[in-house]
Amino acid sequence: MARANFQVLPCGDARIHAVEAHSGQSFSRHTHEQFGIGLVTSGAQKSFSGRGMVEACAGDLITVNPNEVHDGAPLGDAGRSWKILYLAPELAAELLRDESRAGELEFSAPVLRDGGMAAAFTRAYITATSALPGARLAAEQHLLDLMAQTLLRRRTAVDRTTAPTAIAQSMMEDDPLADWSLSELAGACGMSRFQLVRSFSRNTGFTPHAFLLHRRILLARRLIAGGMALADAAAASGFADQSHMTRVFTRKYGVAPGAFAISFKT
């Protein structure tokens, strides 16, 4: 099994988050609150995404939209390596001069096989993580070029409020610290517990328990990024202790929360 190595790199703009990784780890289903665009630099992987099952190999760009459920597993024993940039949705909209329509932007393809786009990503990544004078201006220029090539408007907006489990989903989003029961959630949706679990998984890609756990780890991630101590973030986001939060965080994101926190102090 390939040894895992994750490095979170500081960027000149706090709305950009850069990661370099090599891992043979399989990641459970999770989401990011940012746009993610990366380059596979060696090996290959397969992943579930909101746009279907896909495979990516060295030289391919990989993308993920905000709140899109996805996972990832290596193809082969050597693992895979990648570099990725996560961009806040408001930054993507700002770069494209369309702040009013940030919620209507998306990557349409989870894997892109295009040498020109791969080169554009490399330029954007190098400048985004550079500490040289003038690098921020160069990073904005290269990011603009990259996003203009890859980021599209949605043709039709997806209305998730019509899903039969939308009420249960909203309840957990609004109060992820509550000790919800299947009976409460199912009753709010007018379903049996069995119907809720089956329908919720189909609509969101998560079981209700996995969804609640993920909402808690997203909360922990925001608190850590804001400078809160790890033990306090674990308690404030509903985990039994820091160890529990660390296990879930690392399983979903590959990097330990301590290393994630350091990237905001550099």
C-alpha positions as a printed Julia matrix, in Angstrom:
266×3 Matrix{Float64}:
   0.0    0.0     0.0
   1.32   3.45   -0.92
   2.4    5.71    1.93
   0.11   8.71    2.44
   1.58  12.2     2.33
  -0.51  15.37    2.42
   0.79  18.91    2.4
  -1.42  21.97    2.79
   0.26  24.99    1.21
  -0.34  28.63    2.14
  -1.8   30.91   -0.53
  -1.68  34.68   -0.91
  -5.48  34.81   -0.9
  -7.32  33.26    2.08
 -10.15  32.25   -0.26
  -7.8   29.75   -1.96
  -6.75  26.5    -0.34
  -3.98  24.39   -1.94
  -3.13  20.74   -1.27
  -0.44  18.41   -2.63
  -1.02  14.73   -1.91
   0.13  11.2    -2.53
  -2.03   8.44   -1.11
  -3.29   4.93   -1.51
  -6.19   5.78    0.8
  -9.84   5.41   -0.15
 -11.91   8.38    0.95
 -15.5    8.02    2.15
 -18.23  10.17    0.66
 -17.94  13.82    1.58
 -18.37  17.32    0.22
 -16.45  20.59    0.11
 -17.95  24.03    0.39
 -15.61  25.3    -2.33
 -14.97  24.64   -6.0
 -12.11  22.17   -6.35
  -9.93  21.74   -9.42
  -6.82  19.58   -9.45
  -4.31  17.7   -11.56
  -3.5   14.0   -11.16
   0.31  13.89  -11.39
   0.85  10.12  -11.09
  -1.2    6.95  -10.77
  -4.96   6.79  -11.23
  -8.19   6.82   -9.25
 -11.89   6.08   -9.54
 -14.57   8.1    -7.83
 -18.29   8.56   -7.4
 -19.5   12.07   -8.14
 -22.77  13.87   -8.59
 -22.11  13.44  -12.31
 -21.55   9.66  -12.25
 -18.69   7.2   -11.7
 -15.44   8.34  -13.29
 -11.78   7.4   -13.58
  -8.85   9.79  -13.8
  -5.19   9.12  -14.53
  -1.94  11.11  -14.66
  -2.36  14.28  -16.7
  -6.12  14.53  -16.13
  -7.82  17.44  -14.4
 -10.35  16.54  -11.7
 -13.13  18.86  -10.54
 -15.75  19.04   -7.82
 -18.55  21.56   -7.28
 -19.49  23.07   -3.91
 -21.51  20.58   -1.81
 -21.2   17.85   -4.45
 -21.04  14.41   -2.84
 -17.98  12.44   -3.97
 -15.45   9.86   -2.82
 -12.19   8.48   -4.2
 -10.2    5.26   -4.39
  -6.85   4.44   -6.02
  -6.54   2.23   -9.08
  -3.57  -0.03   -8.36
  -1.33  -0.56   -5.35
   0.96   2.4    -6.03
  -1.67   4.97   -5.07
  -1.98   8.28   -6.86
  -0.63  11.8    -6.54
  -2.42  15.05   -7.19
  -2.36  18.78   -6.66
  -5.61  20.65   -6.09
  -6.89  24.17   -5.55
 -10.08  24.86   -3.61
 -11.7   28.21   -4.38
 -14.46  29.93   -2.42
 -17.59  30.27   -4.6
 -17.55  34.05   -4.21
 -13.99  34.18   -5.55
 -14.94  32.14   -8.63
 -17.87  34.48   -9.27
 -15.67  37.52   -8.7
 -13.06  36.29  -11.16
 -15.76  35.81  -13.77
 -17.32  39.19  -12.9
 -20.65  37.57  -12.05
 -21.06  37.76   -8.26
 -24.84  37.81   -8.57
 -24.87  34.32  -10.1
 -22.34  32.47   -7.92
 -24.91  29.76   -7.19
 -25.4   29.11  -10.89
 -21.8   28.21  -11.71
 -20.54  24.65  -12.0
 -17.93  22.37  -13.47
 -19.85  20.25  -15.97
 -17.25  17.45  -16.23
 -15.65  15.67  -13.24
 -12.62  14.7   -15.36
 -11.03  16.81  -18.1
  -8.43  15.4   -20.51
  -6.91  18.48  -22.1
  -3.21  19.33  -22.16
  -3.85  23.05  -22.5
  -6.11  23.12  -19.46
  -3.61  21.03  -17.48
  -0.92  23.6   -18.31
  -3.26  26.42  -17.27
  -3.85  24.67  -13.94
  -0.11  24.27  -13.36
   0.45  28.0   -13.92
  -2.43  28.86  -11.58
  -1.2   26.47   -8.88
   2.41  27.7    -8.97
   1.43  31.36   -8.69
  -1.31  30.77   -6.1
   1.19  29.11   -3.76
   4.11  31.46   -4.49
   5.44  33.92   -1.91
   7.28  35.99   -4.52
   6.43  39.7    -4.94
   3.68  40.17   -7.48
   2.56  36.55   -7.25
  -0.97  37.44   -6.17
  -1.63  39.44   -9.31
  -0.21  36.64  -11.45
  -2.32  34.08   -9.54
  -5.51  36.04  -10.19
  -4.69  36.27  -13.88
  -3.95  32.55  -14.23
  -6.96  31.54  -12.11
  -9.18  33.71  -14.26
  -7.83  31.98  -17.37
  -8.34  28.54  -15.84
 -11.85  29.16  -14.53
 -12.96  30.8   -17.77
 -11.99  27.6   -19.59
 -13.55  25.13  -17.18
 -16.35  26.74  -15.15
 -19.75  27.0   -16.79
 -23.21  28.28  -15.92
 -25.88  25.74  -15.17
 -28.47  25.45  -17.89
 -31.17  24.59  -15.38
 -31.1   25.13  -11.64
 -31.56  22.03   -9.49
 -34.35  22.48   -6.94
 -33.46  20.22   -4.03
 -36.38  21.48   -1.94
 -38.74  19.18   -3.86
 -36.99  16.01   -2.64
 -39.26  14.02   -0.3
 -36.56  14.05    2.38
 -35.81  17.78    2.09
 -37.38  18.52    5.46
 -35.15  16.03    7.27
 -32.12  17.35    5.42
 -32.96  20.93    6.42
 -33.5   19.92   10.04
 -29.99  18.46   10.26
 -28.42  21.34    8.35
 -30.05  23.88   10.67
 -29.07  22.04   13.88
 -26.26  19.52   13.33
 -25.6   19.32   17.08
 -29.02  17.92   17.92
 -29.41  14.25   18.87
 -31.8   13.46   16.03
 -33.64  10.14   15.84
 -34.88   8.35   12.76
 -38.41   8.56   14.15
 -38.25  12.36   14.4
 -36.82  12.78   10.92
 -39.14  10.25    9.31
 -42.17  11.73   11.03
 -41.33  15.21    9.76
 -41.22  13.81    6.21
 -44.36  11.7     6.59
 -42.39   8.49    6.01
 -41.54   5.29    7.79
 -37.97   4.98    9.04
 -37.19   2.46    6.3
 -38.59   4.76    3.62
 -36.58   7.69    4.98
 -33.25   5.86    4.93
 -33.77   4.53    1.43
 -35.04   7.82   -0.01
 -32.5    9.98    1.83
 -29.61   7.91    0.5
 -30.96   8.12   -3.02
 -31.45  11.9    -2.83
 -28.24  12.92   -1.06
 -25.72  10.1    -1.45
 -25.59   9.79    2.36
 -27.52   7.83    4.96
 -29.14  10.17    7.52
 -26.44   9.35   10.1
 -23.61   9.86    7.59
 -25.18  13.17    6.52
 -25.37  14.41   10.11
 -21.77  13.38   10.75
 -20.71  15.19    7.61
 -22.53  18.37    8.61
 -20.64  18.24   11.9
 -17.26  17.82   10.21
 -18.03  20.76    7.9
 -18.77  22.83   11.0
 -15.53  21.66   12.63
 -13.62  22.53    9.46
 -14.97  26.1     9.5
 -14.18  26.53   13.2
 -10.62  25.25   12.77
 -10.08  27.52    9.77
 -11.27  30.39   11.97
  -8.56  29.67   14.54
 -10.44  27.66   17.18
  -8.39  25.1    19.13
  -8.92  21.52   17.97
 -10.4   20.26   21.25
 -12.81  23.21   21.36
 -13.77  22.73   17.71
 -14.52  19.05   18.38
 -16.8   19.91   21.3
 -18.48  22.79   19.45
 -19.26  20.63   16.42
 -20.8   17.73   18.32
 -18.01  15.14   18.45
 -17.4   13.01   21.5
 -13.79  14.18   21.68
 -10.89  15.44   19.57
  -9.84  11.91   18.61
 -13.27  11.18   17.14
 -13.19  14.41   15.13
  -9.66  13.66   13.92
 -10.61  10.18   12.69
 -13.61  11.47   10.73
 -11.74  14.52    9.38
  -8.77  12.45    8.18
 -10.95   9.74    6.64
 -12.86  12.31    4.6
 -10.14  14.8     3.69
  -6.9   12.83    3.94
  -5.2   15.49    6.06
  -5.35  15.63    9.87
  -7.11  18.66   11.37
  -3.86  19.77   13.04
  -2.11  20.05    9.67
  -5.18  21.78    8.25
  -5.07  24.32   11.09
  -1.37  25.06   10.53
  -2.05  26.08    6.93
  -4.08  29.06    8.22
  -1.26  30.25   10.49
   1.5   30.33    7.89
